[in-house]
Amino acid sequence: EWQPAPLVPIASVKQSEAAVRARRVITQQSGDRIQLDGSMPLLNCGGFDFLNMGSEPRIKAAAKKALEKYGCGSCGPRGFYGSIDIHEALEERFAAFMHAERAIAF
């Protein structure tokens, strides 16, 4: 039976152990910056807040208001949960932005 070729060479046990020993540890985090093993501050592109918008008071307030109104879930597609006011508002704003009669969001 056909087997795909590996995308990267398969590591030996010795290589795997060396990779574990060589991993870097985040020793400090502040906003969008981290330090690895005491390094200089680095931009953290490995998280969801690399633009550091989570520390902006207006963003935090809007997020809290949305959580209080809509709750939190793993997904919110209209096909499963139906349309809510925020879907309609997004489509209206996007249509206006695109100078279109209407827009639809999925």
ROKOLPA-368645 format. One record per residue (C-alpha): residue number from 1; residue in one letter; x, y, z. Coordinates in steps of 0.5 Angstrom, whole numbers. Example, Ala and Ser with C-alpha at 12.3 -4.5 7.8 and 13.67 -1.06 7.14 Angstrom:
<sites>
+-----+------+-------+-------+-------+
| pos | code |     u |     v |     w |
+-----+------+-------+-------+-------+
|   1 |    A |    25 |    -9 |    16 |
|   2 |    S |    27 |    -2 |    14 |
+-----+------+-------+-------+-------+
</sites>
This chain:
<sites>
+-----+------+-------+-------+-------+
| pos | code |     u |     v |     w |
+-----+------+-------+-------+-------+
|   1 |    E |     0 |     0 |     0 |
|   2 |    W |     2 |     7 |    -2 |
|   3 |    Q |     6 |    11 |     4 |
|   4 |    P |     7 |    18 |     4 |
|   5 |    A |    14 |    21 |     4 |
|   6 |    P |    16 |    24 |    11 |
|   7 |    L |    16 |    32 |    10 |
|   8 |    V |    22 |    32 |    15 |
|   9 |    P |    27 |    27 |    17 |
|  10 |    I |    25 |    22 |    22 |
|  11 |    A |    29 |    24 |    28 |
|  12 |    S |    33 |    19 |    32 |
|  13 |    V |    32 |    18 |    40 |
|  14 |    K |    39 |    22 |    41 |
|  15 |    Q |    36 |    28 |    36 |
|  16 |    S |    30 |    28 |    40 |
|  17 |    E |    33 |    28 |    47 |
|  18 |    A |    38 |    34 |    44 |
|  19 |    A |    32 |    38 |    42 |
|  20 |    V |    28 |    37 |    49 |
|  21 |    R |    35 |    40 |    52 |
|  22 |    A |    35 |    46 |    47 |
|  23 |    R |    28 |    48 |    48 |
|  24 |    R |    28 |    55 |    51 |
|  25 |    V |    24 |    57 |    56 |
|  26 |    I |    19 |    64 |    57 |
|  27 |    T |    22 |    67 |    63 |
|  28 |    Q |    18 |    74 |    63 |
|  29 |    Q |    12 |    76 |    59 |
|  30 |    S |    10 |    83 |    59 |
|  31 |    G |     4 |    85 |    54 |
|  32 |    D |     6 |    83 |    47 |
|  33 |    R |    14 |    82 |    49 |
|  34 |    I |    17 |    76 |    52 |
|  35 |    Q |    24 |    74 |    54 |
|  36 |    L |    27 |    67 |    53 |
|  37 |    D |    32 |    65 |    58 |
|  38 |    G |    33 |    72 |    60 |
|  39 |    S |    34 |    74 |    53 |
|  40 |    M |    33 |    81 |    50 |
|  41 |    P |    25 |    83 |    49 |
|  42 |    L |    22 |    79 |    43 |
|  43 |    L |    16 |    80 |    40 |
|  44 |    N |    11 |    74 |    42 |
|  45 |    C |     8 |    72 |    35 |
|  46 |    G |     6 |    65 |    38 |
|  47 |    G |     0 |    68 |    42 |
|  48 |    F |    -7 |    71 |    40 |
|  49 |    D |    -5 |    78 |    42 |
|  50 |    F |     2 |    80 |    38 |
|  51 |    L |    -1 |    86 |    37 |
|  52 |    N |    -2 |    88 |    44 |
|  53 |    M |   -10 |    90 |    43 |
|  54 |    G |   -12 |    86 |    50 |
|  55 |    S |    -8 |    91 |    54 |
|  56 |    E |   -12 |    97 |    51 |
|  57 |    P |   -18 |    99 |    56 |
|  58 |    R |   -23 |   100 |    50 |
|  59 |    I |   -22 |    93 |    47 |
|  60 |    K |   -22 |    90 |    54 |
|  61 |    A |   -29 |    94 |    55 |
|  62 |    A |   -32 |    92 |    49 |
|  63 |    A |   -30 |    84 |    50 |
|  64 |    K |   -33 |    84 |    57 |
|  65 |    K |   -39 |    87 |    54 |
|  66 |    A |   -40 |    82 |    49 |
|  67 |    L |   -39 |    77 |    53 |
|  68 |    E |   -44 |    79 |    58 |
|  69 |    K |   -49 |    80 |    52 |
|  70 |    Y |   -47 |    74 |    48 |
|  71 |    G |   -44 |    69 |    53 |
|  72 |    C |   -38 |    65 |    50 |
|  73 |    G |   -38 |    59 |    46 |
|  74 |    S |   -33 |    55 |    41 |
|  75 |    C |   -36 |    57 |    35 |
|  76 |    G |   -42 |    61 |    33 |
|  77 |    P |   -44 |    60 |    26 |
|  78 |    R |   -51 |    62 |    24 |
|  79 |    G |   -53 |    55 |    21 |
|  80 |    F |   -52 |    52 |    28 |
|  81 |    Y |   -55 |    58 |    32 |
|  82 |    G |   -59 |    63 |    28 |
|  83 |    S |   -58 |    70 |    26 |
|  84 |    I |   -56 |    75 |    32 |
|  85 |    D |   -56 |    82 |    32 |
|  86 |    I |   -49 |    83 |    31 |
|  87 |    H |   -49 |    79 |    25 |
|  88 |    E |   -54 |    84 |    22 |
|  89 |    A |   -49 |    90 |    24 |
|  90 |    L |   -43 |    87 |    21 |
|  91 |    E |   -46 |    85 |    15 |
|  92 |    E |   -49 |    92 |    14 |
|  93 |    R |   -43 |    96 |    16 |
|  94 |    F |   -39 |    91 |    11 |
|  95 |    A |   -44 |    93 |     5 |
|  96 |    A |   -43 |   100 |     7 |
|  97 |    F |   -35 |   100 |     7 |
|  98 |    M |   -35 |    96 |     0 |
|  99 |    H |   -41 |   101 |    -3 |
| 100 |    A |   -45 |    95 |    -4 |
| 101 |    E |   -53 |    94 |    -3 |
| 102 |    R |   -52 |    88 |     2 |
| 103 |    A |   -47 |    83 |     4 |
| 104 |    I |   -47 |    77 |     8 |
| 105 |    A |   -42 |    74 |    13 |
| 106 |    F |   -41 |    66 |    14 |
+-----+------+-------+-------+-------+
</sites>
